[in-house]
């Protein structure tokens, strides 16, 4: 890949299913899901294992710990 092509590509995850990843190229609507490609299975598994280990080390239990946090946007008080 040329330097100019590398500069155009970026990894995105907005609006993706969990575990889905890919490269967005010009134009942005052209997305290839690399997670679905069998030749990337070993790398994807290594990333998942690494993330699981990091989460365990941090005491991160996923949604369980997220839901235990206070609401970052407190509810607005109703006017009487």
N, CA, C and O atoms as CSV, one atom per row, in Angstrom:
chain,resi,resn,atom,element,x,y,z
A,1,UNK,N,N,0.851,-1.175,0.000
A,1,UNK,CA,C,0.000,0.000,0.000
A,1,UNK,C,C,0.889,1.228,0.000
A,1,UNK,O,O,1.859,1.306,0.753
A,2,UNK,N,N,0.556,2.169,-0.837
A,2,UNK,CA,C,1.349,3.402,-0.914
A,2,UNK,C,C,1.084,4.274,0.296
A,2,UNK,O,O,0.088,4.087,0.996
A,3,UNK,N,N,1.974,5.232,0.546
A,3,UNK,CA,C,1.803,6.136,1.676
A,3,UNK,C,C,0.515,6.932,1.541
A,3,UNK,O,O,-0.178,7.178,2.528
A,4,UNK,N,N,0.192,7.340,0.299
A,4,UNK,CA,C,-1.036,8.114,0.112
A,4,UNK,C,C,-2.269,7.259,0.377
A,4,UNK,O,O,-3.251,7.750,0.934
A,5,UNK,N,N,-2.234,5.994,-0.012
A,5,UNK,CA,C,-3.364,5.105,0.247
A,5,UNK,C,C,-3.495,4.852,1.744
A,5,UNK,O,O,-4.610,4.811,2.265
A,6,UNK,N,N,-2.379,4.681,2.443
A,6,UNK,CA,C,-2.423,4.441,3.889
A,6,UNK,C,C,-3.026,5.635,4.606
A,6,UNK,O,O,-3.756,5.458,5.581
A,7,UNK,N,N,-2.740,6.848,4.148
A,7,UNK,CA,C,-3.278,8.044,4.768
A,7,UNK,C,C,-4.775,8.191,4.575
A,7,UNK,O,O,-5.435,8.843,5.383
A,8,UNK,N,N,-5.324,7.603,3.527
A,8,UNK,CA,C,-6.751,7.684,3.243
A,8,UNK,C,C,-7.570,6.723,4.083
A,8,UNK,O,O,-8.723,7.007,4.407
A,9,UNK,N,N,-6.989,5.594,4.436
A,9,UNK,CA,C,-7.718,4.546,5.139
A,9,UNK,C,C,-7.748,4.826,6.627
A,9,UNK,O,O,-6.786,5.352,7.187
A,10,UNK,N,N,-8.855,4.475,7.268
A,10,UNK,CA,C,-8.918,4.592,8.713
A,10,UNK,C,C,-9.814,3.492,9.251
A,10,UNK,O,O,-10.762,3.065,8.592
A,11,UNK,N,N,-9.505,3.043,10.450
A,11,UNK,CA,C,-10.303,2.015,11.092
A,11,UNK,C,C,-11.505,2.703,11.731
A,11,UNK,O,O,-11.371,3.762,12.344
A,12,UNK,N,N,-12.672,2.095,11.585
A,12,UNK,CA,C,-13.887,2.674,12.156
A,12,UNK,C,C,-14.684,1.612,12.900
A,12,UNK,O,O,-14.571,0.421,12.608
A,13,UNK,N,N,-15.480,2.045,13.853
A,13,UNK,CA,C,-16.390,1.122,14.522
A,13,UNK,C,C,-17.760,1.736,14.767
A,13,UNK,O,O,-18.617,1.092,15.370
A,14,UNK,N,N,-17.988,2.968,14.315
A,14,UNK,CA,C,-19.273,3.609,14.543
A,14,UNK,C,C,-20.384,2.823,13.839
A,14,UNK,O,O,-20.291,2.516,12.651
A,15,UNK,N,N,-21.426,2.509,14.592
A,15,UNK,CA,C,-22.582,1.842,14.006
A,15,UNK,C,C,-22.353,0.400,13.602
A,15,UNK,O,O,-23.127,-0.144,12.813
A,16,UNK,N,N,-21.329,-0.225,14.110
A,16,UNK,CA,C,-21.017,-1.603,13.746
A,16,UNK,C,C,-21.554,-2.564,14.797
A,16,UNK,O,O,-21.806,-2.177,15.938
A,17,UNK,N,N,-21.722,-3.805,14.403
A,17,UNK,CA,C,-22.091,-4.859,15.332
A,17,UNK,C,C,-20.887,-5.125,16.233
A,17,UNK,O,O,-19.754,-4.868,15.828
A,18,UNK,N,N,-21.111,-5.642,17.467
A,18,UNK,CA,C,-19.969,-5.970,18.335
A,18,UNK,C,C,-19.015,-6.931,17.632
A,18,UNK,O,O,-19.447,-7.927,17.051
A,19,UNK,N,N,-17.745,-6.637,17.685
A,19,UNK,CA,C,-16.732,-7.492,17.074
A,19,UNK,C,C,-16.486,-7.227,15.613
A,19,UNK,O,O,-15.566,-7.808,15.037
A,20,UNK,N,N,-17.270,-6.375,14.990
A,20,UNK,CA,C,-17.092,-6.081,13.574
A,20,UNK,C,C,-16.123,-4.917,13.432
A,20,UNK,O,O,-16.252,-3.911,14.130
A,21,UNK,N,N,-15.178,-5.044,12.553
A,21,UNK,CA,C,-14.223,-3.971,12.312
A,21,UNK,C,C,-13.946,-3.894,10.824
A,21,UNK,O,O,-14.264,-4.822,10.080
A,22,UNK,N,N,-13.367,-2.813,10.394
A,22,UNK,CA,C,-13.098,-2.700,8.967
A,22,UNK,C,C,-12.345,-1.441,8.626
A,22,UNK,O,O,-12.066,-0.611,9.491
A,23,UNK,N,N,-12.022,-1.307,7.367
A,23,UNK,CA,C,-11.351,-0.120,6.858
A,23,UNK,C,C,-12.343,0.676,6.036
A,23,UNK,O,O,-13.106,0.118,5.247
A,24,UNK,N,N,-12.326,1.966,6.226
A,24,UNK,CA,C,-13.133,2.851,5.390
A,24,UNK,C,C,-12.183,3.476,4.397
A,24,UNK,O,O,-11.134,3.998,4.773
A,25,UNK,N,N,-12.539,3.425,3.157
A,25,UNK,CA,C,-11.709,4.011,2.117
A,25,UNK,C,C,-12.527,5.063,1.395
A,25,UNK,O,O,-13.750,5.107,1.533
A,26,UNK,N,N,-11.868,5.902,0.635
A,26,UNK,CA,C,-12.588,6.900,-0.148
A,26,UNK,C,C,-13.294,6.194,-1.294
A,26,UNK,O,O,-12.625,5.446,-2.008
A,27,UNK,N,N,-14.546,6.363,-1.521
A,27,UNK,CA,C,-15.513,7.078,-0.694
A,27,UNK,C,C,-15.869,6.272,0.552
A,27,UNK,O,O,-15.768,5.046,0.536
A,28,UNK,N,N,-16.288,6.944,1.643
A,28,UNK,CA,C,-16.507,6.279,2.931
A,28,UNK,C,C,-17.540,5.159,2.925
A,28,UNK,O,O,-17.516,4.314,3.821
A,29,UNK,N,N,-18.436,5.120,1.962
A,29,UNK,CA,C,-19.461,4.063,1.985
A,29,UNK,C,C,-18.896,2.687,1.625
A,29,UNK,O,O,-19.594,1.685,1.781
A,30,UNK,N,N,-17.672,2.614,1.155
A,30,UNK,CA,C,-17.060,1.332,0.806
A,30,UNK,C,C,-16.370,0.761,2.038
A,30,UNK,O,O,-15.255,1.161,2.370
A,31,UNK,N,N,-17.030,-0.170,2.712
A,31,UNK,CA,C,-16.506,-0.755,3.940
A,31,UNK,C,C,-16.409,-2.263,3.756
A,31,UNK,O,O,-17.339,-2.897,3.258
A,32,UNK,N,N,-15.303,-2.818,4.151
A,32,UNK,CA,C,-15.116,-4.269,4.115
A,32,UNK,C,C,-14.969,-4.738,5.556
A,32,UNK,O,O,-14.070,-4.278,6.260
A,33,UNK,N,N,-15.823,-5.637,6.005
A,33,UNK,CA,C,-15.768,-6.163,7.365
A,33,UNK,C,C,-14.626,-7.166,7.473
A,33,UNK,O,O,-14.753,-8.315,7.049
A,34,UNK,N,N,-13.515,-6.722,8.042
A,34,UNK,CA,C,-12.350,-7.592,8.172
A,34,UNK,C,C,-12.566,-8.697,9.188
A,34,UNK,O,O,-11.929,-9.747,9.092
A,35,UNK,N,N,-13.450,-8.492,10.164
A,35,UNK,CA,C,-13.716,-9.511,11.179
A,35,UNK,C,C,-14.382,-10.742,10.568
A,35,UNK,O,O,-14.253,-11.840,11.110
A,36,UNK,N,N,-15.082,-10.583,9.469
A,36,UNK,CA,C,-15.754,-11.710,8.821
A,36,UNK,C,C,-14.826,-12.483,7.886
A,36,UNK,O,O,-15.191,-13.549,7.391
A,37,UNK,N,N,-13.633,-11.950,7.643
A,37,UNK,CA,C,-12.682,-12.580,6.725
A,37,UNK,C,C,-11.862,-13.635,7.481
A,37,UNK,O,O,-11.127,-13.285,8.405
A,38,UNK,N,N,-11.972,-14.916,7.108
A,38,UNK,CA,C,-11.262,-15.988,7.820
A,38,UNK,C,C,-9.754,-15.782,7.926
A,38,UNK,O,O,-9.138,-16.268,8.875
A,39,UNK,N,N,-9.150,-15.079,6.983
A,39,UNK,CA,C,-7.689,-14.906,7.081
A,39,UNK,C,C,-7.301,-13.956,8.215
A,39,UNK,O,O,-6.120,-13.851,8.545
A,40,UNK,N,N,-8.271,-13.261,8.819
A,40,UNK,CA,C,-7.995,-12.382,9.953
A,40,UNK,C,C,-8.442,-12.998,11.280
A,40,UNK,O,O,-8.367,-12.338,12.317
A,41,UNK,N,N,-8.906,-14.247,11.266
A,41,UNK,CA,C,-9.462,-14.887,12.460
A,41,UNK,C,C,-8.451,-14.966,13.606
A,41,UNK,O,O,-8.801,-14.691,14.753
A,42,UNK,N,N,-7.202,-15.339,13.309
A,42,UNK,CA,C,-6.192,-15.451,14.375
A,42,UNK,C,C,-5.925,-14.098,15.028
A,42,UNK,O,O,-5.813,-14.008,16.251
A,43,UNK,N,N,-5.825,-13.050,14.217
A,43,UNK,CA,C,-5.577,-11.703,14.748
A,43,UNK,C,C,-6.764,-11.224,15.573
A,43,UNK,O,O,-6.586,-10.644,16.644
A,44,UNK,N,N,-7.971,-11.465,15.079
A,44,UNK,CA,C,-9.174,-11.062,15.798
A,44,UNK,C,C,-9.253,-11.784,17.141
A,44,UNK,O,O,-9.580,-11.167,18.155
A,45,UNK,N,N,-8.960,-13.071,17.158
A,45,UNK,CA,C,-8.963,-13.831,18.405
A,45,UNK,C,C,-7.915,-13.282,19.378
A,45,UNK,O,O,-8.188,-13.149,20.571
A,46,UNK,N,N,-6.718,-12.963,18.874
A,46,UNK,CA,C,-5.672,-12.401,19.730
A,46,UNK,C,C,-6.107,-11.066,20.330
A,46,UNK,O,O,-5.834,-10.791,21.499
A,47,UNK,N,N,-6.776,-10.243,19.541
A,47,UNK,CA,C,-7.282,-8.964,20.055
A,47,UNK,C,C,-8.333,-9.185,21.136
A,47,UNK,O,O,-8.336,-8.487,22.149
A,48,UNK,N,N,-9.225,-10.153,20.927
A,48,UNK,CA,C,-10.258,-10.442,21.924
A,48,UNK,C,C,-9.646,-10.974,23.220
A,48,UNK,O,O,-10.052,-10.571,24.310
A,49,UNK,N,N,-8.681,-11.869,23.104
A,49,UNK,CA,C,-8.009,-12.419,24.281
A,49,UNK,C,C,-7.285,-11.303,25.043
A,49,UNK,O,O,-7.348,-11.236,26.271
A,50,UNK,N,N,-6.597,-10.430,24.300
A,50,UNK,CA,C,-5.904,-9.311,24.929
A,50,UNK,C,C,-6.856,-8.360,25.631
A,50,UNK,O,O,-6.572,-7.897,26.735
A,51,UNK,N,N,-7.981,-8.066,24.999
A,51,UNK,CA,C,-8.977,-7.191,25.611
A,51,UNK,C,C,-9.560,-7.836,26.865
A,51,UNK,O,O,-9.712,-7.169,27.888
A,52,UNK,N,N,-9.886,-9.118,26.797
A,52,UNK,CA,C,-10.424,-9.818,27.969
A,52,UNK,C,C,-9.434,-9.781,29.132
A,52,UNK,O,O,-9.831,-9.554,30.275
A,53,UNK,N,N,-8.146,-10.002,28.847
A,53,UNK,CA,C,-7.120,-9.969,29.896
A,53,UNK,C,C,-6.996,-8.572,30.491
A,53,UNK,O,O,-6.891,-8.423,31.708
A,54,UNK,N,N,-7.008,-7.557,29.648
A,54,UNK,CA,C,-6.905,-6.179,30.123
A,54,UNK,C,C,-8.115,-5.818,30.989
A,54,UNK,O,O,-7.973,-5.198,32.043
A,55,UNK,N,N,-9.311,-6.216,30.528
A,55,UNK,CA,C,-10.519,-5.933,31.309
A,55,UNK,C,C,-10.461,-6.614,32.671
A,55,UNK,O,O,-10.831,-6.013,33.680
A,56,UNK,N,N,-10.001,-7.857,32.710
A,56,UNK,CA,C,-9.886,-8.572,33.980
A,56,UNK,C,C,-8.887,-7.867,34.892
A,56,UNK,O,O,-9.144,-7.714,36.086
A,57,UNK,N,N,-7.767,-7.444,34.353
A,57,UNK,CA,C,-6.738,-6.742,35.125
A,57,UNK,C,C,-7.269,-5.427,35.695
A,57,UNK,O,O,-6.881,-5.019,36.790
A,58,UNK,N,N,-8.154,-4.766,34.951
A,58,UNK,CA,C,-8.715,-3.483,35.367
A,58,UNK,C,C,-9.936,-3.640,36.278
A,58,UNK,O,O,-10.436,-2.654,36.820
A,59,UNK,N,N,-10.411,-4.865,36.446
A,59,UNK,CA,C,-11.631,-5.089,37.218
A,59,UNK,C,C,-12.880,-4.709,36.441
A,59,UNK,O,O,-13.937,-4.463,37.024
A,60,UNK,N,N,-12.752,-4.663,35.132
A,60,UNK,CA,C,-13.851,-4.284,34.256
A,60,UNK,C,C,-14.680,-5.519,33.930
A,60,UNK,O,O,-14.189,-6.460,33.307
A,61,UNK,N,N,-15.939,-5.508,34.357
A,61,UNK,CA,C,-16.830,-6.632,34.093
A,61,UNK,C,C,-17.852,-6.292,33.009
A,61,UNK,O,O,-18.966,-6.814,32.992
A,62,UNK,N,N,-17.440,-5.402,32.106
A,62,UNK,CA,C,-18.307,-5.044,30.992
A,62,UNK,C,C,-19.510,-4.241,31.438
A,62,UNK,O,O,-19.383,-3.308,32.231
A,63,UNK,N,N,-20.677,-4.601,30.929
A,63,UNK,CA,C,-21.891,-3.853,31.231
A,63,UNK,C,C,-22.222,-3.861,32.718
A,63,UNK,O,O,-22.822,-2.911,33.222
A,64,UNK,N,N,-21.841,-4.912,33.421
A,64,UNK,CA,C,-22.120,-4.971,34.860
A,64,UNK,C,C,-21.476,-3.783,35.575
A,64,UNK,O,O,-22.123,-3.123,36.387
A,65,UNK,N,N,-20.207,-3.509,35.277
A,65,UNK,CA,C,-19.540,-2.376,35.928
A,65,UNK,C,C,-20.001,-1.052,35.342
A,65,UNK,O,O,-20.033,-0.049,36.056
A,66,UNK,N,N,-20.356,-1.018,34.070
A,66,UNK,CA,C,-20.855,0.221,33.458
A,66,UNK,C,C,-22.172,0.646,34.116
A,66,UNK,O,O,-22.372,1.826,34.406
A,67,UNK,N,N,-23.050,-0.299,34.346
A,67,UNK,CA,C,-24.357,0.017,34.927
A,67,UNK,C,C,-24.243,0.435,36.388
A,67,UNK,O,O,-25.138,1.101,36.909
A,68,UNK,N,N,-23.148,0.054,37.063
A,68,UNK,CA,C,-22.951,0.414,38.465
A,68,UNK,C,C,-22.471,1.858,38.627
A,68,UNK,O,O,-22.512,2.396,39.733
A,69,UNK,N,N,-22.017,2.489,37.547
A,69,UNK,CA,C,-21.533,3.864,37.607
A,69,UNK,C,C,-22.697,4.847,37.699
A,69,UNK,O,O,-23.795,4.570,37.216
A,70,UNK,N,N,-22.445,5.997,38.326
A,70,UNK,CA,C,-23.516,7.006,38.346
A,70,UNK,C,C,-23.797,7.523,36.939
A,70,UNK,O,O,-22.918,7.511,36.077
A,71,UNK,N,N,-25.016,7.974,36.718
A,71,UNK,CA,C,-25.420,8.512,35.426
A,71,UNK,C,C,-24.620,9.781,35.149
A,71,UNK,O,O,-24.699,10.728,35.931
A,72,UNK,N,N,-23.848,9.830,34.053
A,72,UNK,CA,C,-23.034,11.017,33.770
A,72,UNK,C,C,-23.878,12.228,33.372
A,72,UNK,O,O,-23.388,13.357,33.387
A,73,UNK,N,N,-25.121,12.001,33.024
A,73,UNK,CA,C,-26.024,13.094,32.655
A,73,UNK,C,C,-27.249,13.002,33.566
A,73,UNK,O,O,-28.253,12.385,33.211
A,74,UNK,N,N,-27.152,13.624,34.744
A,74,UNK,CA,C,-28.277,13.548,35.690
A,74,UNK,C,C,-29.576,14.043,35.056
A,74,UNK,O,O,-29.574,14.910,34.182
A,75,UNK,N,N,-30.656,13.480,35.511
A,75,UNK,CA,C,-31.980,13.852,35.005
A,75,UNK,C,C,-32.252,15.325,35.328
A,75,UNK,O,O,-31.864,15.822,36.386
A,76,UNK,N,N,-32.908,15.996,34.423
A,76,UNK,CA,C,-33.300,17.389,34.656
A,76,UNK,C,C,-34.432,17.417,35.667
A,76,UNK,O,O,-35.335,16.581,35.650
A,77,UNK,N,N,-34.356,18.413,36.555
A,77,UNK,CA,C,-35.417,18.577,37.538
A,77,UNK,C,C,-36.656,19.137,36.861
A,77,UNK,O,O,-36.577,20.053,36.042
A,78,UNK,N,N,-37.788,18.577,37.213
A,78,UNK,CA,C,-39.041,19.059,36.639
A,78,UNK,C,C,-39.423,20.380,37.263
A,78,UNK,O,O,-39.277,20.569,38.471
A,79,UNK,N,N,-39.918,21.306,36.437
A,79,UNK,CA,C,-40.380,22.605,36.929
A,79,UNK,C,C,-41.792,22.439,37.463
A,79,UNK,O,O,-42.622,21.758,36.859
A,80,UNK,N,N,-42.052,23.062,38.589
A,80,UNK,CA,C,-43.386,22.964,39.198
A,80,UNK,C,C,-44.199,24.182,38.919
A,80,UNK,O,O,-45.346,24.272,39.354
